[in-house]
């Protein structure tokens, strides 16, 4: 069987299983079993699948994932997130589209402490969306910022998907976590600029608040009391990694411990809240780790079948310039993002993409950030972006799905602008890791 026949067989079977609605974890497991029998030596191949699964789940580089997820779960179940939103709501005044601005600012802060993109969107959607609609905001201006800032969660550490990408692609996890900071904050700033521009151009989309403003220390006290600790936790995680005091895993553990301590100090961490946070962490981490079970074996099968070497050799022998190959890789990721989840994207593409990255000598941190932005756009692109479904679950039923698609479109375009900027100016991604880590 030639390499391209093996490639068609494996991806054809995977595509059929995913289209039938089978969860990605089971689809990859089924393909791995078939591939193990065909390419890894039958029974010996099946034993290799088991060994790979054990090795994947005991991989030390993946241990930051549950800690990062726990930070977000504690933040949400203790009510600290709601208090932070109230603090931003009181402090931010006199800005066009004020509540939409509050959503972006609050979401950015949550991105700096939560490892769960969907949780951020669900929280802001459940709290701010009804308030904005009740005050007469246009649904597009109300829903768009909430979905958009959820995607930024992937770029600003802590991010479980960033840890997973670094592990699967062989990229420095600490470097990749820090590399996403500047593009993430740049994207949030452009979102804010778009909201203010839209609210000024169409003031009927964002009626001014009718509640009386708060002045003096009463305006800023909640911000100092409820937001400062969250920012300090983010600083703790980043400084611990960049100064070399702790590994990414140890930094994640410090962040999780600090979040729990803050919950205790504010008397918000009850036994019931802690139990819900731990249960949520186990559920989310379990889903991610179960999908990882198939990652190593799938890569091995592609390698043994000749599919990886064949496709990489085809690209290398084509004579195409690096920019053309990179454009094709980005286009593939953007198209895949419309139809499959982010973990599946990584498992499907990384076995082929990383050898190409090495062939052209691209900076892996820079490419990792490009990859993260493409995945972030995948969360927002119709018809199957995960954050679109999250918004559909919290938005009123009378708002049609096409309005959700229209609401997110400007922010997808802004994401493409940031992607272009990172492509044109790699130091946007690599500058901070070089400064802090020397990488």
Secondary structure, 3 states (H helix, E strand, C coil): CCHHHHHHHHHHHHHHHHHCCCCHHHHHHHHHHHHHHHHCCCHHHHHHHHHHHHHHHCCHHHCHHHHHHHHHHHHHHCCHHHHHHHHHHHHCCCCCCHHHHHHHHHHHHHHCCCCCHHHHHHHHHHHHHHHHHHCCCCHHHHHHHHHHHHHHCCCCCCCHHHHHHHHHHCCCHHHHHHHHHHHHHHHHHHHHHHHHHHHHHCHHHCCCCCCCCCCCHHHHHHHHHHCHHHHHHHHHHHHHHHCCCCCHHHHHHHHHHHHHHHHHHCCCCCHHHHHHHHHHHHHHHHHHHHHHCCHHHHHHHHHHCCHHHHHHHHHHHCCCCHHHHHHHHHHHHHHHHCCCCHHHHHHHHHHHHHHHHHHHCCCHHHHHHHHHHHHHHHHHCCCCCHHHHHHHHHCCCCCCHHHHHHHHHHHHHHHHHHHHHHHHCCHHHHHHHHHHHCC
